């Protein structure tokens, strides 16, 4: 579950009588800037995306659109000359035809939160000569030297998850629920798996793996390019939920396998098969105790490894697979009294295949460990005091690593550290407060750093091995006319000290008192307060409509240690809301221009849940709320997310009751607007409809706007403009203007 600002088409509204009354003359919002913000996707369109340094370090490939177009093309930046050339556009391949997506591809993009069109991804062979792209379910290769384009003939049907083999001589993909391989030289296609169906597909990740585990693939190449390990999923016992568009009753509902808490998950098998076909060697582990297949990794010179989880996610085991027999050996176990966090980049085997890197939270904060081939720990490389976040690269000579870290969760910095020197300290590569990420060439002789800071929008800089800046990937994006006016700070007292942000109007008047909007998420696995200018562009627009906007990261958010993160376990209905209230009170005490008697709250997804919870449970604090796509009853959300934080029903039924909005429907006393996409296959419309029914039967006033045909993620510019303009008017109506 993630936080999104989305748009709406207001086709139907249930409202309390006051909504039908004429709008007061002093209610008005200026959507001019909002329209630009929507059309440019918060000024993100036109900026380089997904940079990839070629293996020889001579160039950087990247995707980029126009400033007000969401269609991505492929570009190449020459590091020596600093020149950029356009390698390929979607129009060159489509020749005027519209881009088409299969239902499966649409679902995968929804899981990955991809809303752009054109080339959304690309791959490069290990020698850097050939590029692989997909468009409209068809595959293409591009030769970098001469930009020769070749369409790979692959029969009928849409293709999913295309990939080069490690040797670059073959391309694999999933079609019609089976895995295929195409020999590039012979142009010969072979079917690797057989018997796949929609009910029992081969080679694709199940719903919860894509939505909650961060695993979007269901097959993996062997390092020798001769075998593939693939997932076989059986959905036979999983509930089928249907998504229908009420405005198109002539269109059949779309079925989804959707496992709910306490009910059956899909069952998963893992097998190894030759790319020439033949019998599958199934891999054996105790799948009754460990039903979740979390991670699969097969690195050169290293064994095939898998990480599996218990249903309650309190235990994770890393297993080594003996490929010929399918037998597994335990390398290590991670345990927790609540849940164990997943990290898809782990284990990371060193090039020799004799050691691997692993992340443990045994010291509360994550620490990076070096482990022997048998899983035994050798030493801690990055201690818990550094604030480790994620691994970026490993020196091929095993001399150093690069990683992201920060003890301040609002920031993410780059560090480099020796693996050979046991007494080495991490060297910080980035200085300016912000969010910094990087990609390296294979030999680490060139790299690209993308930085988001409070002073500037995202920029991507190219560096050489010695750390010298060699250039910048060109952007054609528009920039905001004015930077947001944001103060970032800590409020509260230990052990409940919160990271927070305050956004002021550009025309702020110190003589006035301002109504307050809490921009909330409040749930686990998400940081809402970030030291990045682009995070605050929309909140700035709200502030400029006559509000002060605040955001608070309470307990449950990552980056503050396991104890902080796990404080919300089985307490969704209390701890996250208590922290929002405590943080808000600390802010209004510090900033006297905030009117503590006129506070509204707005959020989407878990934030929508928090908004509704806030006006129902704490009407003394929150005077109006906007709940976008709220999870109203956690018994109707998916297994892997919900059981991780609330436990497994029926054993933990009380935690579900405490966290359900339906429990508090009788307590609603404040204005509440509910927004929900009718085609949402993440937080189903059922959630809001059940809450609407409970509120209606309780005789409560509320507003409900169903968003016809829209999902959990809605990037349409016009819809975005209408949505936020509507929300701002709602808060002006119920909170008033600056006084």
VOGU-3710 file (C-alpha; in Angstrom, 3 decimals, decimal comma):
1> xxxxxxxxxx> 0,000/0,000/0,000  1,335/3,409/-0,963  0,237/7,049/-0,846  -0,975/8,748/-4,025  -2,557/12,016/-4,957  -5,127/11,205/-7,601  -7,848/12,804/-9,612  -11,581/12,272/-9,917  -14,549/12,596/-12,210  -17,519/13,551/-10,088
11> xxxxxxxxxx> -20,320/11,536/-11,599  -22,423/11,002/-8,521  -22,588/12,547/-5,088  -24,287/11,622/-1,859  -24,245/14,614/0,447  -25,622/16,194/3,522  -28,187/18,963/2,878  -25,687/21,762/3,394  -23,793/20,796/0,268  -26,747/21,660/-1,949
21> xxxxxxxxxx> -26,868/25,199/-0,607  -25,348/28,025/-2,672  -21,641/28,474/-2,176  -20,691/31,542/-0,107  -19,181/34,267/-2,274  -15,883/34,198/-0,393  -15,203/30,573/-1,360  -12,822/30,532/-4,291  -9,655/28,792/-5,400  -7,232/29,640/-8,182
31> xxxxxxxxxx> -6,489/26,508/-10,187  -4,141/28,133/-12,719  -1,010/26,794/-11,059  -2,810/23,575/-10,205  -3,534/23,012/-13,899  0,153/23,412/-14,740  1,096/21,150/-11,852  -1,248/18,466/-13,171  -0,202/18,780/-16,824  3,492/18,504/-15,943
41> xxxxxxxxxx> 2,969/15,755/-13,341  4,325/18,039/-10,631  7,036/19,236/-13,039  8,423/15,714/-13,318  7,740/15,204/-17,026  10,732/16,016/-19,207  13,298/14,921/-16,625  15,638/11,963/-17,269  14,352/8,677/-15,904  15,944/5,282/-15,258
51> xxxxxxxxxx> 19,534/6,171/-16,219  21,781/3,227/-17,077  25,545/3,550/-17,554  26,905/1,382/-20,368  29,285/-1,413/-19,287  32,308/0,380/-20,714  31,412/3,629/-18,932  31,291/5,644/-22,153  27,628/6,606/-22,218  24,407/6,823/-20,230
61> xxxxxxxxxx> 21,090/5,591/-21,590  17,914/7,088/-20,157  14,207/7,628/-20,783  12,605/11,029/-21,131  9,342/12,586/-22,251  8,432/16,084/-23,324  7,539/18,602/-20,618  3,796/18,010/-20,937  3,706/14,533/-22,410  3,699/11,261/-20,500
71> xxxxxxxxxx> 5,140/9,258/-23,416  8,762/8,226/-22,851  11,456/7,936/-25,537  14,978/6,481/-25,324  18,085/8,717/-25,284  21,873/8,309/-25,071  24,262/10,746/-23,381  27,891/10,534/-24,541  30,068/11,113/-21,479  33,167/12,294/-23,372
81> xxxxxxxxxx> 31,459/14,855/-25,621  28,504/15,710/-23,382  26,150/15,358/-26,358  22,762/13,654/-26,230  21,027/11,862/-29,059  17,545/10,414/-29,325  17,818/6,691/-30,028  14,183/5,704/-30,411  10,678/7,068/-30,027  7,411/5,157/-29,608
91> xxxxxxxxxx> 6,130/6,823/-32,787  8,892/5,176/-34,822  7,538/1,771/-33,835  3,810/2,452/-33,635  3,709/4,460/-36,902  0,622/6,362/-35,849  -1,151/3,492/-34,094  -2,296/3,827/-30,484  -0,384/2,027/-27,759  -2,200/-1,090/-26,556
101> xxxxxxxxxx> -1,861/-2,826/-23,207  -3,132/-6,235/-22,212  -5,140/-6,548/-18,974  -2,147/-8,342/-17,453  0,228/-5,515/-18,394  -2,201/-2,928/-17,036  -2,375/-4,843/-13,753  1,419/-5,075/-13,491  1,801/-1,351/-14,186  -0,776/-0,640/-11,495
111> xxxxxxxxxx> 1,224/-2,754/-9,038  4,448/-0,953/-10,040  2,718/2,471/-9,971  3,695/3,200/-13,573  1,417/5,776/-15,189  3,566/6,859/-18,150  3,350/5,468/-21,665  5,843/4,711/-24,398  8,998/2,938/-23,229  8,583/2,347/-19,506
121> xxxxxxxxxx> 11,708/0,205/-19,244  14,679/-1,047/-21,258  17,579/-3,473/-20,912  21,143/-3,695/-22,166  23,305/-6,709/-22,938  26,432/-7,225/-20,850  28,629/-6,073/-23,744  26,516/-2,921/-24,126  25,816/-3,363/-27,841  22,140/-4,315/-27,876
131> xxxxxxxxxx> 19,070/-2,745/-26,233  15,806/-4,562/-25,538  12,486/-2,701/-25,369  8,819/-3,627/-25,364  5,867/-1,608/-26,624  2,216/-2,570/-27,048  3,050/-6,155/-26,121  5,718/-6,495/-28,846  9,491/-6,807/-28,528  12,264/-4,881/-30,248
141> xxxxxxxxxx> 16,047/-4,797/-30,166  18,105/-1,728/-31,017  21,768/-1,836/-32,010  23,470/1,101/-30,316  26,187/1,495/-32,929  23,916/2,034/-35,898  20,527/2,342/-34,202  19,226/-0,601/-36,257  15,759/-1,614/-35,024  14,605/-5,214/-35,189
151> xxxxxxxxxx> 11,173/-6,452/-34,220  11,322/-9,912/-32,700  8,632/-12,099/-34,256  7,039/-13,892/-31,338  3,662/-15,103/-32,555  0,295/-13,931/-31,330  -0,554/-12,613/-27,908  0,807/-9,974/-25,567  4,217/-10,473/-23,996  5,092/-9,820/-20,374
161> xxxxxxxxxx> 8,361/-9,426/-18,468  10,874/-9,646/-21,376  14,529/-10,132/-20,453  17,939/-10,795/-21,975  19,678/-13,995/-20,963  22,943/-13,397/-19,061  24,982/-14,136/-22,208  22,854/-11,707/-24,262  22,124/-14,315/-26,941  18,514/-15,012/-26,030
171> xxxxxxxxxx> 15,406/-13,181/-24,900  12,838/-14,623/-22,516  9,261/-13,545/-21,865  5,897/-14,753/-20,605  3,021/-15,288/-23,024  -0,312/-16,983/-22,392  0,805/-17,948/-18,860  3,973/-19,790/-19,946  7,660/-18,885/-20,254  9,237/-18,687/-23,723
181> xxxxxxxxxx> 12,793/-18,178/-24,977  13,828/-16,697/-28,319  17,278/-17,368/-29,792  18,335/-14,024/-31,292  20,730/-15,435/-33,875  18,467/-18,199/-35,173  15,231/-16,227/-34,563  13,879/-19,470/-33,154  11,293/-19,433/-30,373  10,883/-22,284/-27,891
191> xxxxxxxxxx> 8,337/-22,854/-25,152  10,108/-23,522/-21,862  7,116/-24,279/-19,635  3,831/-25,907/-20,522  0,304/-26,107/-19,202  0,015/-22,578/-17,860  -3,490/-21,159/-17,449  -5,063/-18,102/-15,853  -5,863/-20,276/-12,838  -2,404/-21,874/-12,706
201> xxxxxxxxxx> 0,087/-19,583/-14,483  3,790/-20,242/-14,956  6,409/-17,503/-14,708  4,419/-14,654/-13,149  4,383/-13,330/-9,605  1,161/-13,631/-7,647  -0,807/-10,546/-6,553  0,644/-10,174/-3,049  4,218/-10,589/-4,335  3,720/-7,690/-6,741
211> xxxxxxxxxx> 1,653/-5,471/-4,456  3,343/-6,055/-1,098  6,671/-7,895/-1,452  8,237/-5,723/-4,157  8,723/-8,804/-6,363  7,348/-8,267/-9,865  8,721/-11,286/-11,697  8,012/-15,002/-11,554  11,051/-16,407/-13,391  14,837/-16,060/-13,233
221> xxxxxxxxxx> 17,710/-17,001/-15,552  20,516/-19,282/-14,424  23,962/-17,643/-14,764  24,870/-20,164/-17,496  21,919/-19,033/-19,682  20,897/-22,679/-20,123  18,241/-22,977/-17,415  15,396/-21,002/-15,925  13,898/-21,192/-12,466  10,215/-20,324/-12,528
231> xxxxxxxxxx> 7,249/-19,923/-10,232  4,088/-21,943/-10,713  1,086/-20,405/-8,972  -2,142/-22,175/-8,085  -5,048/-19,797/-7,481  -7,651/-22,550/-7,115  -8,491/-21,768/-3,488  -8,192/-17,979/-3,690  -11,294/-15,815/-3,571  -12,213/-14,188/-6,881
241> xxxxxxxxxx> -13,274/-10,562/-6,686  -14,610/-8,661/-9,677  -14,084/-5,069/-10,735  -16,907/-3,605/-12,812  -17,441/-0,132/-14,214  -21,041/0,850/-13,389  -21,094/3,422/-16,179  -20,415/0,611/-18,688  -22,783/-2,209/-17,695  -22,214/-3,734/-21,141
251> xxxxxxxxxx> -18,586/-4,548/-20,230  -17,975/-7,743/-18,321  -16,437/-7,380/-14,849  -12,711/-8,122/-14,595  -11,894/-10,966/-12,186  -8,969/-10,783/-9,765  -7,618/-13,383/-7,382  -7,670/-11,440/-4,133  -6,650/-13,151/-0,864  -8,085/-11,579/2,298
261> xxxxxxxxxx> -6,903/-11,942/5,912  -7,498/-15,364/7,369  -8,462/-16,792/3,973  -6,553/-18,824/1,394  -3,523/-17,471/-0,405  -2,306/-18,708/-3,749  0,011/-21,690/-3,378  3,421/-21,332/-4,991  5,879/-23,878/-6,351  9,366/-23,208/-7,680
271> xxxxxxxxxx> 11,079/-25,327/-10,305  14,167/-25,403/-12,539  13,893/-26,356/-16,194  16,213/-26,384/-19,199  15,476/-23,741/-21,810  15,193/-26,638/-24,257  12,203/-27,853/-22,275  11,830/-31,198/-20,572  11,027/-32,184/-17,017  11,004/-29,619/-14,236
281> xxxxxxxxxx> 13,052/-30,227/-11,113  10,808/-28,931/-8,349  12,445/-27,287/-5,364  11,466/-28,583/-1,962  11,009/-26,601/1,249  8,515/-26,694/4,092  5,883/-24,670/2,260  3,291/-25,415/4,934  5,341/-23,534/7,516  6,800/-21,066/4,998
291> xxxxxxxxxx> 4,096/-20,470/2,367  5,411/-17,126/1,093  8,129/-17,139/-1,570  9,673/-13,744/-0,898  12,904/-13,600/-2,903  14,797/-15,614/-5,528  18,431/-14,859/-6,411  20,801/-16,756/-8,691  24,133/-14,979/-9,140  27,222/-15,990/-11,094
301> xxxxxxxxxx> 29,491/-18,374/-9,151  26,885/-18,450/-6,350  24,205/-20,978/-5,482  20,526/-20,504/-6,232  19,027/-18,976/-3,072  15,463/-18,353/-2,004  13,964/-16,506/0,967  10,681/-17,816/2,352  8,353/-16,511/5,061  5,848/-17,841/7,554
311> xxxxxxxxxx> 2,235/-16,762/7,095  2,459/-14,369/10,067  5,787/-13,005/8,670  7,522/-13,307/12,026  10,146/-15,618/10,552  12,139/-15,484/7,326  14,543/-18,210/6,222  17,237/-17,984/3,541  17,702/-21,328/1,777  20,378/-22,590/-0,582
321> xxxxxxxxxx> 19,052/-24,801/-3,377  20,842/-27,880/-4,707  19,586/-27,554/-8,282  19,983/-31,164/-9,435  17,985/-32,643/-6,568  15,802/-29,689/-5,605  16,825/-30,057/-1,966  17,342/-26,985/0,192  19,719/-26,134/3,043  19,122/-23,401/5,592
331> xxxxxxxxxx> 21,705/-20,610/5,536  20,167/-18,275/8,105  16,961/-17,334/9,905  15,569/-13,925/10,868  12,890/-13,734/13,587  10,751/-11,026/15,164  7,945/-10,833/17,704  5,989/-8,758/15,156  7,257/-9,032/11,565  10,487/-9,293/9,553
341> xxxxxxxxxx> 10,994/-6,652/6,857  11,737/-7,881/3,339  14,642/-6,619/1,238  14,589/-7,695/-2,388  18,265/-6,774/-2,936  19,382/-9,377/-0,405  21,279/-11,651/-0,362  23,931/-9,935/-2,486  26,678/-12,405/-3,354  30,167/-11,049/-3,836
351> xxxxxxxxxx> 31,727/-11,772/-7,263  33,848/-14,624/-5,883  30,748/-16,527/-4,769  32,401/-17,253/-1,417  30,601/-14,599/0,665  27,398/-12,632/0,606  25,962/-9,462/2,116  22,875/-9,544/4,305  20,819/-6,986/6,254  19,624/-7,717/9,774
361> xxxxxxxxxx> 17,657/-5,586/12,247  18,863/-7,486/15,293  20,287/-4,197/16,663  16,966/-2,374/16,148  18,364/-0,322/13,259  19,368/-2,144/10,051  22,980/-3,268/9,843  24,823/-4,652/6,816  26,619/-7,937/7,471  29,228/-9,966/5,614
371> xxxxxxxxxx> 28,454/-13,679/5,800  30,362/-16,786/4,829  29,260/-19,186/2,098  27,454/-21,287/4,727  25,520/-18,313/6,108  27,585/-17,778/9,244  28,252/-14,151/10,030  31,826/-12,948/9,579  31,480/-9,336/10,643  29,234/-6,291/10,602
381> xxxxxxxxxx> 30,253/-3,944/7,787  27,801/-1,082/8,274  26,668/-0,715/11,856  23,255/0,245/13,155  24,505/3,735/14,004  24,873/4,711/10,320  21,199/4,404/9,338  21,662/1,930/6,474  18,892/2,079/3,857  19,835/0,134/0,714
391> xxxxxxxxxx> 22,771/-1,301/-1,242  23,662/0,338/-4,550  26,795/-1,358/-5,899  29,576/-3,799/-5,116  33,071/-3,293/-6,522  33,770/-6,219/-8,901  37,144/-6,649/-7,192  35,283/-6,814/-3,855  37,170/-3,821/-2,537  34,267/-1,508/-1,730
401> xxxxxxxxxx> 30,527/-1,021/-1,658  28,275/1,978/-2,235  25,050/2,322/-0,304  22,305/4,732/0,814  22,049/5,682/4,468  20,902/8,400/6,854  19,924/8,544/10,507  17,612/11,371/9,479  14,742/9,572/7,692  13,828/12,691/5,707
411> xxxxxxxxxx> 17,103/12,317/3,790  19,014/9,647/1,900  22,740/10,011/1,225  25,356/8,078/-0,714  28,229/6,409/1,105  31,230/4,411/-0,035  33,050/1,960/2,208  35,899/-0,531/1,944  35,174/-4,226/2,282  38,815/-5,153/2,779
421> xxxxxxxxxx> 39,611/-2,826/5,664  37,845/-4,047/8,810  38,395/-0,677/10,491  37,193/1,472/7,579  34,574/4,161/8,151  31,883/5,026/5,594  32,793/7,938/3,333  29,858/10,265/2,673  29,626/11,171/-1,028  26,670/13,588/-0,925
431> xxxxxxxxxx> 26,453/16,632/1,302  23,353/18,673/0,518  20,250/17,648/2,490  17,934/15,686/0,228  17,260/12,349/-1,432  20,184/11,049/-3,488  20,293/7,878/-5,574  22,907/6,463/-7,936  23,593/3,925/-10,691  27,092/2,690/-11,593
441> xxxxxxxxxx> 28,765/1,142/-14,593  29,878/-2,433/-14,102  33,499/-1,446/-13,519  32,498/1,574/-11,397  34,397/3,887/-13,743  31,333/6,108/-14,257  28,139/6,715/-12,359  25,008/8,876/-12,310  23,702/10,574/-9,169  20,097/11,767/-9,168
451> xxxxxxxxxx> 19,437/14,322/-6,426  16,206/15,751/-5,062  16,778/18,584/-2,628  14,815/21,407/-1,056  16,644/23,867/-3,322  15,981/22,203/-6,659  13,892/19,713/-8,573  15,442/16,325/-9,457  18,694/16,572/-11,426  20,947/13,771/-12,696
461> xxxxxxxxxx> 24,720/14,329/-12,717  27,374/12,132/-14,359  30,623/11,434/-12,486  33,887/9,686/-13,286  35,668/7,102/-11,170  37,591/9,786/-9,294  34,379/11,541/-8,303  34,815/14,380/-10,788  31,585/15,675/-12,282  31,607/15,071/-16,043
471> xxxxxxxxxx> 28,211/16,384/-17,061  24,477/16,457/-16,432  21,760/14,477/-18,180  19,709/17,096/-20,035  16,191/17,909/-18,906  13,444/19,587/-20,929  11,123/19,870/-17,931  9,424/23,029/-16,790  10,296/24,276/-13,318  7,973/25,598/-10,642
481> xxxxxxxxxx> 7,628/29,391/-10,841  8,391/29,660/-7,107  9,914/27,282/-4,596  7,687/25,981/-1,796  7,905/27,769/1,545  8,598/24,827/3,845  10,053/24,503/7,307  11,215/21,040/8,340  11,689/20,282/12,001  11,334/17,852/14,883
491> xxxxxxxxxx> 8,506/18,285/17,375  7,492/16,507/20,556  9,658/14,987/23,235  11,470/11,676/23,450  10,561/8,924/22,986  7,844/10,414/20,733  9,739/13,006/18,738  8,299/13,395/15,269  9,704/14,554/11,949  7,349/17,201/10,582
501> xxxxxxxxxx> 7,009/19,848/7,885  5,071/23,110/7,765  4,104/24,723/4,442  3,220/28,429/4,506  1,337/30,502/1,897  3,525/32,602/-0,374  1,515/35,643/0,719  1,656/34,726/4,392  0,445/37,508/6,690  1,845/37,360/10,234
511> xxxxxxxxxx> -1,161/39,281/11,529  -3,597/36,535/10,597  -4,519/33,134/11,982  -4,716/30,360/9,413  -6,829/27,213/9,241  -4,670/24,087/9,093  -4,734/21,074/6,781  -2,928/17,924/7,900  -1,602/16,122/4,805  -1,557/12,619/6,225
521> xxxxxxxxxx> -0,422/9,125/5,389  0,374/7,830/8,854  0,830/4,175/7,950  3,776/1,794/7,839  6,399/1,397/5,140  6,060/4,978/3,909  7,817/8,280/4,616  5,673/11,372/4,127  8,123/14,024/5,341  11,008/14,269/2,868
531> xxxxxxxxxx> 13,692/16,872/2,232  12,788/17,207/-1,443  11,248/20,238/-3,137  8,987/18,232/-5,448  7,319/16,566/-2,438  5,773/19,902/-1,371  4,541/21,406/-4,646  0,925/20,323/-4,221  0,870/21,168/-0,517  2,148/24,633/-1,456
541> xxxxxxxxxx> -0,839/25,126/-3,750  -3,181/24,251/-0,884  -1,318/26,659/1,376  -1,729/29,416/-1,207  -5,494/28,927/-1,069  -5,498/30,224/2,503  -4,179/27,414/4,709  -1,094/26,277/6,534  -0,364/22,677/5,582  1,481/20,301/7,888
551> xxxxxxxxxx> 2,757/16,726/7,584  3,874/14,480/10,442  5,642/11,107/10,403  4,704/9,219/13,557  5,465/5,754/14,833  5,199/3,035/12,228  7,215/4,923/9,611  10,569/3,448/8,506  14,021/4,832/9,195  13,662/5,182/12,969
561> xxxxxxxxxx> 14,473/1,624/14,026  12,431/-1,536/14,483  10,964/-0,538/17,854  9,626/2,736/16,403  8,331/1,017/13,284  6,685/-1,873/15,111  4,923/0,271/17,732  1,805/0,184/15,547  1,556/-3,624/15,610  -2,122/-4,524/16,099
571> xxxxxxxxxx> -2,873/-0,862/16,941  -3,931/0,749/13,658  -6,920/2,428/15,303  -4,938/4,166/18,032  -1,161/4,663/17,765  -0,977/6,314/14,292  -3,808/8,710/15,147  -2,421/9,468/18,613  0,870/10,483/17,011  -0,805/12,754/14,451
581> xxxxxxxxxx> -2,663/14,480/17,289  0,458/14,806/19,435  2,513/16,155/16,545  -0,236/18,577/15,553  -0,577/19,928/19,089  3,173/20,460/19,287  3,105/22,344/15,980  0,160/24,598/16,891  1,848/25,414/20,196  5,045/26,407/18,374
591> xxxxxxxxxx> 3,397/28,287/15,508  0,812/30,650/16,974  -0,403/31,650/13,488  -2,000/28,183/13,215  -5,615/28,108/14,362  -5,873/24,920/16,433  -9,671/25,218/16,411  -9,837/24,957/12,609  -7,948/21,845/11,532  -8,813/19,592/8,595
601> xxxxxxxxxx> -7,165/16,366/7,490  -6,677/14,902/4,005  -5,123/11,664/2,753  -5,268/8,839/0,231  -5,134/5,061/0,771  -3,847/4,565/4,336  -4,009/8,343/4,543  -7,674/8,167/3,559  -8,226/5,665/6,327  -6,467/8,021/8,758
611> xxxxxxxxxx> -8,572/11,007/7,654  -11,840/9,183/8,256  -10,552/7,753/11,535  -9,473/11,214/12,677  -12,848/12,927/12,233  -14,671/9,978/13,815  -12,405/9,375/16,804  -11,038/12,875/17,452  -13,708/15,416/16,464  -12,298/17,648/19,221
621> xxxxxxxxxx> -9,164/18,102/17,098  -10,201/17,589/13,461  -13,125/19,667/12,168  -13,312/18,247/8,608  -11,791/15,333/6,711  -11,243/14,133/3,133  -10,753/10,365/2,794  -9,459/9,158/-0,574  -9,700/5,404/-1,287  -9,789/4,551/2,438
631> xxxxxxxxxx> -9,374/1,035/3,756  -12,511/0,910/5,880  -12,358/-2,679/7,114  -8,969/-4,424/7,218  -10,689/-7,788/6,833  -11,229/-6,713/3,211  -7,609/-5,845/2,426  -4,954/-8,306/1,199  -3,285/-10,941/3,364  0,404/-10,105/3,129
641> xxxxxxxxxx> 0,059/-6,431/4,051  -2,668/-6,701/6,658  -1,573/-9,832/8,508  1,939/-8,401/8,775  0,658/-5,546/10,935  -2,546/-6,869/12,501  -1,978/-10,616/12,804  -3,823/-13,575/11,318  -7,580/-13,951/11,920  -9,464/-15,366/13,663
651> xxxxxxxxxx> -6,729/-15,448/16,324  -6,187/-11,695/16,147  -9,755/-10,613/15,449  -9,718/-7,943/18,175  -6,947/-6,008/16,388  -9,072/-5,938/13,235  -12,058/-4,607/15,145  -9,941/-1,902/16,804  -8,620/-0,833/13,411  -11,905/-0,885/11,465
661> xxxxxxxxxx> -13,590/2,387/10,515  -16,930/0,612/10,739  -16,385/0,342/14,492  -16,569/4,130/14,802  -19,270/5,018/12,243  -21,721/6,032/14,990  -19,223/8,627/16,246  -19,044/10,815/13,117  -19,842/14,432/14,018  -17,697/16,334/11,518
671> xxxxxxxxxx> -17,954/16,917/7,746  -16,425/14,014/5,802  -15,864/13,664/2,056  -15,144/10,168/0,722  -13,551/9,653/-2,715  -13,032/6,277/-4,347  -12,278/4,870/-7,807  -14,865/2,335/-8,931  -12,174/0,279/-10,728  -9,726/0,222/-7,807
681> xxxxxxxxxx> -8,262/-3,304/-7,573  -6,044/-2,458/-4,593  -8,466/-0,868/-2,137  -11,743/-2,060/-3,608  -14,764/0,265/-3,815  -16,419/-2,183/-1,418  -14,563/-0,432/1,404  -16,178/2,953/0,896  -19,562/1,446/0,087  -19,566/-0,441/3,368
691> xxxxxxxxxx> -18,660/2,724/5,239  -21,317/4,692/3,367  -23,867/2,061/4,369  -22,798/2,208/8,019  -22,878/6,003/8,101  -26,225/6,151/6,312  -27,821/3,666/8,684  -26,418/5,621/11,626  -28,091/8,774/10,311  -24,822/10,608/9,670
701> xxxxxxxxxx> -24,131/13,360/7,135  -21,307/12,893/4,639  -20,305/13,386/1,010  -19,419/10,516/-1,310  -17,879/10,901/-4,764  -17,446/7,662/-6,732  -14,761/8,034/-9,393  -16,126/6,161/-12,369  -13,695/3,778/-14,039  -10,696/5,027/-12,075
711> xxxxxxxxxx> -8,233/2,892/-10,129  -6,058/3,503/-7,070  -3,712/5,600/-9,225  -5,228/8,288/-11,455  -2,834/10,649/-13,247  -5,273/12,377/-15,628  -4,415/16,136/-15,562  -7,951/17,490/-15,850  -9,154/15,101/-13,204  -6,322/16,109/-10,891
721> xxxxxxxxxx> -7,230/19,753/-11,296  -10,902/19,119/-10,537  -10,098/16,954/-7,530  -7,812/19,299/-5,681  -9,896/22,341/-6,512  -12,892/20,533/-5,025  -11,012/19,519/-1,866  -9,728/23,056/-1,300  -13,278/24,426/-1,566  -14,464/21,763/0,877
731> xxxxxxxxx> -11,924/22,905/3,449  -12,628/26,588/2,830  -16,298/25,899/3,446  -15,803/24,017/6,705  -12,649/25,658/8,090  -13,004/29,175/6,754  -10,374/31,626/5,523  -7,431/33,284/7,299  -8,675/35,711/9,950
//
